[in-house]
Amino acid sequence: MELNNGHCGVETVWNVVRTTPKLSLSPELEQAIDRCRSYLETKLNAETGAAIYGVNTGFGDLASTRVEAKELSELQRNLLVSHSCGVGDEVPAEIVRAMVLLKIKSLGRGYSGVRLETVQRLVDHWNAGLFPSVPSQGSLGASGDLAPLSHMVLPLIGEGEVWVEGTPVPARDVLAAKGWKPLDLGAKEGLALINGTQLMLGYGVMALERLERIADWADALCAWSLEAWHGRVEPFDPSIHRVRNQVNAELVAQNVLDWLKGSEWQAIPRAQVQDPYSFRCTPQVHGASRNSLVSARAVLDNEVNSVTDNPLIFPEEDKILSGGNFHGQPLALQLEAMAIAAHEWGSISERRTFKLLSGKQGLPSFLAVNPGLNSGFMIPQYTAASLVSQNKQLCTPSVVDTIDSSNGQEDHVSMGANAALKLWKILDNVEQVLAIECLTAAQACDLRKSEGMAPALASLQRSLRRAVPFIKVDEFLHPHLLAARDWMFSSELLGEAKDKG
């Protein structure tokens, strides 16, 4: 796949991260990189005496300290090793791949002053499948994701570790085996490599992919639970949503109606006049969460195509400018909104699960065939409630916090990296909460007369039963909870089920 300066949407990043095609730089990118580097070297060779932040000065609060020309390469190496202070769990492999891809794309715009061979080495690592070991914690979300990005690029200079067949191996050994010499970084290159928002952005882009699957599953599960509950379909009537004028609520309502098409159960007279909010207000709640994804996608799309290191070099304008494009605030606010949106899908899902276990609407308590002797699905709801409660705590926004760093020079930070890490955990929890609703909805449907269920939902039910059985007597449920989640989120089921329906 040839990388160029064309607009790259989040879907492209998803596809490249998932399929890992061989990458190459277009002639356009190579020329832009070379042009910018030549301009920077000309400026340095002119010996005008001008201080250029991070090029011939120290970093952060050391910006006023000049560095001699003969020490510029050492300065950049020192930057990488001194900033590699990450701790905590490993960044997931898919996020690391996204980070590498996004860094290549940002440097390829030709405003960062790096050499072509440096960008090409990142491409070489991608093509060889040699991805770095990156600890997840240590970024303040401004001056970019310094610590994790430092770990990401350490292998370029023969430091750090890369993953080889599931094992972290010293990068120096891997480079020697490949016949690659560690790079001697030139002026400005280390700073360009580690300044940027690629950790936050990588998490955000890949989280958006998961969230879009969650959004579609949430609508399907509402229909499935409504079918099992023998709930009323009127709250999904288009007329209701047309006068509210919220397009995503209209979309959700139509999605639910589509899943319910052909249902004979919907013709059964209902005793209740209204259903609880967790059924009746699903379009409004799910639709509002979808609104957040629309906003996030726009910001993430822009960031994928941005340059976020510092200083930036504009050869055509004869300018080298120090600014703040590395600041993660635009991403941090969206990551927080994505987290809250995800939480709300999980929160209302858990409430529907709770209702299905209540012993109402002709269903036995806890969906047990023989309640009392059997506890049925009593405790999976506890699990869902625990996960939802944890998400409530995780949704406390990181972005409202800031801590001085670099002796007060960097006195407002976004904490966007912490927001990204929280979001990823919230998504894990929400996917499991939805899987628990899936199990309870399917159990409830099996407890009713099997004929007449909406065909599309019946197709899902049959598919699920190949992974998880109907529970007749109490048994070890933990594997079934995990199997349901894998069944839901490890394959593309929803479109197939609708087609069969």
N, C-alpha and C positions, 0 to 999 in steps of 0.2 A: 504494500500500500504506500503510495507516494504522499507525503505530507506537503501541503502547500499553504499559501496565505488565505485561502478561501475560508468562508465562515464554516465553523465546525459546531454542530449542535450536540446536545448532551447524548442523543441517541447514538451518534457516531462514536463518542467516547465509550458508551456501554458496549457497543459491538466490538470495538477494537480491544477493549480490556477483556472481553469474554473470549474472543477468537484468537487473540494475539497473532495477527498476521505479521509477516516480515515488513519492516518499515524502511523507507528511504526518504531522503530530503529532496524536494524538487529543486531544479536549477534556480528558481526564483528565491527560495529560502537560502540556498547556498550563497547566492550573490548578495542578499540582504545582510547575512551574517558577516561575510567578508568585507563588505563596504563599511559596516559599522566598526569592525575591528581595525581596519586600516585608518579610519578617521581618528579613533582613539589613540592608536600608536603614533600617528602624526602629531597629535596634540602633546603626547608625552615626550616625544623626541625634540619638539620645539624648545623645550626647556624654558618655558616662559616664567616658571616659578609659581604658577597658579596651583593652589591646593584643590584637588578633586576628591571629594569624600569617598573613602573606601578604595580609592585607586592609589593615591600616594599619601593617605592619612590612615590613622587608626579608625576604630569603629565605635559607634555609640558615643559615650561621653569622652572617648579618646579621639574624637574627630579633629581636635585641634593639634594633635601630635603628628608631625610630618614624618614620612618614611622615605629613606634614601632610595634612589632608582635601583641600585644593586640589590635591594632587599624586597622588592615588590613581589617577586615570586614566593619568597619565604613568607611574606605577609599573608598571601592568599592561602598557603598551606596551613599556616598557623590558625587562620580563621576557621577552617574546616575542622581541624582536630580539637580546637578549644571550644567550639560550639557544639560538638557532638556529646551532649550531656543528657540525652534522653533516657528515660527510665520507663518502667511499666511493661504492660503486655505488648506483644508484637502488633504492629499495624497489620490488619488482614492482607493477605497476598493480593487480592483484587484491588484494594486501595493503593497498595504500593505500585502496582502496575499503572493505575490511573495517575498517580503522582509523577511517575517517570514520563508518561506520555504527555501530561500537561506541561511539565517543565520543558520538554523538547519543543513543544508547540510555542510556548512563551518565548524561549530563547531564539527560536527560528524567526520571530517577527523582525529581528534585526535592530533592536534598540538597546541591547544589553552589553555589547562590547566584548562578547566572548569570541574565541577562535572557532573556526569551523571544525577543527579536529576534536575540540572538547564536546561540541554538540554531537558529532559523529560517534564519539565513544559512548555516549548515552544510547544512541541508536544501536550500536554494536551490542551493548549489554541487553537491550530489549530483544534483538534478533537471536541472541544466543540463549535467551531465557535465563539470564543471570541477574536475578533481582536481589536488591540488598535487604539486609535485616534492619528493620526500623522500629525502635521502641516508640510507643504511642504518646507518652507524656513528656512535656517540657516546653511546649509552645505557648506563648501568650497571645498569639494571633496578631501580632505586630511587634517588631519589624518582620512581618511574615512569620512563617513556621520555621524559625531558625534551627532549633535543635533537631527535629525530625528530618528536615531537608539536608542538614549536615550529615546525618547518618546515611541518608539516601545516596549522597554523592561521594562518600568516603572511598568506595571502591575505585573511583577514578584515579585516586592517588595511591592505590595499593593498601589502603587501610580499611578497617571495618570488616564486615562479613557479607557474603552473598549466600543465597540458598542453592544448594546442589542436591537434587533428589531428596528434598525434605530435610536436609541437614545444613545448619549454618557452617560455612567453611571460610577460613581467613581469605580475604580478597587477594592478598599478595600471592597466595598459593594458586588461586584460580587464574589470576592474570598470567602467572608464569607458565601454567599449563596451556594457556591459550596463545602464548607467545606475545602477549600485549605488555608493553612497558607502562608502568605507572606514569600518569601525566605530570609534567611540571607546569603548574598553572601560571598563566601570565597575569599581568596587572588587571584587576577588577573581576577576574573570572570566578574566584571563590565566592565573592559577594553576590555575583549574579546567580550563582548556582543555589545559594541558600536563602537569599531574599525572595520572598514570594508567598503566595497563598495556596500552594499546591496540596498541602495536607488537608486544609479545610475544604478546598474545592473538590479534592478527590473523594472525601467522605460525602460531601453534599451531592455530587453528581451520582455516585453509586447508591446513595440513600434514596434519591429521587426515583431511581429505577425500582427499588424495593417498595417505595410508597405507592407507586402507580399500580403495582400488583396488589398491594394491600387495599387500595381504594376499590379495585374491581372485585376482589374477594369479599370485601365488606358489604357491597351491594348484593352480591349473590347470597351471602349468609343471611342477610336480612330477609330476603325472599324465602330462603330455606326455613328459617326459624318461624317466619309468619305462616308458612304452609303447615309446619308442625304444630304451631300454637292454635291453628284455625283462627287466625287474625283477620281483621277487616281490610279490604283492599282500597276502600274509599280514600284514605289519606294520600294515596299515590295517584289520584286522578289528576290529569294534566290541568284541569280548570283551576284547582287550588293553587298550583305552582305558577301558573301563568300570571295571576294577579299579584304574586309576591315579587315577580321579576328578578329572581335569582337563578341564573342560567344553570348553575351546577346542581341546585336542588331539583330543577326540572330534569336534568340528566339522570340523577340518582333515581327519581321516581319512575322514569321511563325504564331504567335498567331493571328495577324490581318488577315492574309490570311485564317486561320481556321474559324474565325468568319464570313468571307465574303463568305465562300463556298456556292455554290448553288444560289448565288445572280443573278437574271436576270437584276437588275439595273446596274450591272457592264458591261453588254453588250451594254448599251446605249452609242452611240458615244459622246465623250467629246469635247466641244469647246475649252477648255483651254489646252495648251501644258504642263504646269506644275501647280501644286498646291502650295499654300503657305507653308513655312517651317513647320508650326504647324501641317500640314498633312504629307508633304513629308519627313521631318526629324524625324518623331516620333521614328522609330527604333533606331536611333543614340542617341536621347535624353533619351527615356525610357530605352534603354539598358545601358546607362552610369549610370543611377540611380540604376538599378539592380546590376551593378558592386559593388556599395557601400554596398548593402545589403549582397553580398557574403563576402566581407571583414569584415563587422560588425558581421556577424554570426560566423565567425571563432574566433574572439576575445571574443564575448559573450559566446560561447561554452566553451572556456578555462576558463573564469572567473566564470562561473557557477560551475565549478569543482575545484575551487581554495580556498586557505586559505588567507584571507586578513586582519587579525588583527595583533597586535604587542604587546609585543614580541612573537616570535614563539618558541615552545618547541619541541625538537627532542630527545626523550628518548633513542632511539637506538644509537644515536651518542653522547649522554651525553652532549648536547648543549642547551643553552637558548640564542637566538639571537634576538637582536633588529635591525629591518630594516625598510623598507618602502613599504611593500606590500599593505598597505592601500591607497597608492597614486592613485588617479583616472585617471591619465593621459591616460593609454591605453583605458579606456572607454570613457573619455571625447573627444578624437580625433574621435572616431567612432560615438559618439552621434552627434557631429557637422556634420560629413559626412552624417549621416542618415537624419539630418534636411535639409541639402542642397538638398539631393536626393529627399526628399518628396516635398520640395518647387518646384523643377523643374517639377515634375509631375503636380503640381497645376498650375504652370506658363504656361506651354504649353497647358494645358486643357482650361484655361481661354482664350487663343488666339484662340482656335478652336471654343469656344462659340462665341467670338467676330465675327469671320468670318460667322458663321451661321446666325447671326442677320443682316448681311450687306445688305440684299436685292439683293444679287447676286445669280447666279446659279439657277434661276427660283423660288427662295424662296422670299416671301414678307418681307419687312423691319420689323425687330424685331419679325419675325414669327407671326405677328398679322393677323388674318383673315381679319380685316378691318382696316389697318394702318391709323393712324390719329385720328379716333374716339377712337381706342384702341392703347395702348402703347405696348401691347404684352409682350415680354421678355426683353424690354429695360433695366429695372432696376435690374433684377437678375444679368446681366453682371456687373453692377456697384458693386453689392455686391461681386461678384467673384473678381473683380479688387481690391476692398478694402482689401479683405482677402489676396490676393497675395501680395499686397503692405506691409501689416503688416508682412507677412512671410519674405519678403526681409529684413526688419529691424531685425526680430528675428534671422535671419541667421547670423548676425554679431557674430563671434565666441566668446564665453565666455572663452574658454580655453587659449586664448592669454593673458588673464588678470591674475594677481596674486597680492595678498595683504598680507603683513606680518601679522602673527598672533602669539599668545602666546609669546609676547615680542621678536619676531624675531627668535625664535627657529624654527618655522614652516614658513619658508621664501619663499617657492615656493609651491603654491597650484594649483589644476587643474581646479577649478570651474566647475567640471563635473556635480555637482548637478544642477547648473543653466542651463547647457546645456541640461540636462534631462528634466527639467521643460519646457524649451522653445520648445524642440522637441515635447512634448505632446500637447502643444498648436498649434504648426504648423500642427500636424496631424489632429486636430479638424478642422482647417481651410481648409486643403487640401481635406478632406472628403467632406466638404460642397461645395467646388469649383467643385469637380468631380460630385457631385449630380446636380449642376446647369448645367454642360455640358450634363448630362444624360437627364434632362428635355428638354433642347433645341434640342438635337438630336432627341428625341422622338417626339417633337412637329413638327420638320421639316419633319420627316418621315411621320407623319400623314397628313401633308399638300401635300404630293406627292401621286401619285397613290399607293394604298395599296398593290396591288399584285406584286409579284416578288422580294420582299425584301429578303435578306439572311435569311434562315429559323432560324438559331440560334439567330440572332438579332431580328427577328420577335417574337420569343419566349420570349425574354427579354421584348420587347415592350408590348406584351400582359400582361405579369406579372406586369410590371410597371403600366399599366392602371387600374389594380385592386386597386392600392394604390393612384394614382394621375391621374386626368382626362385630356383629351385634353382640351386646353383652347380656347374656341370659342370667348368669350368676356372677357374683363378685370375683374378680380376678385381678392380677397384677396390671394396673392401668398405666403405669409410667411408660412402658414401651409404646402403648397405643397413642398416648399424647404426642410423643415424638414422631411416631409414624404418620399421624395425621398432619402434623406440620410439614414433614418432608413431602408427603403426598400433595399438599396444597402448593408449596413454594419451590418445589424442585422440578416442576414441569409445567407445560402450558396446557391446562385442563379446561379453562373456562370457555374459550372459543369452541373447542371440540364439543363440550357438553351442550352449548347453545345450538350448534349445528345439528346435533343429534336430536335435540328437542324440537 
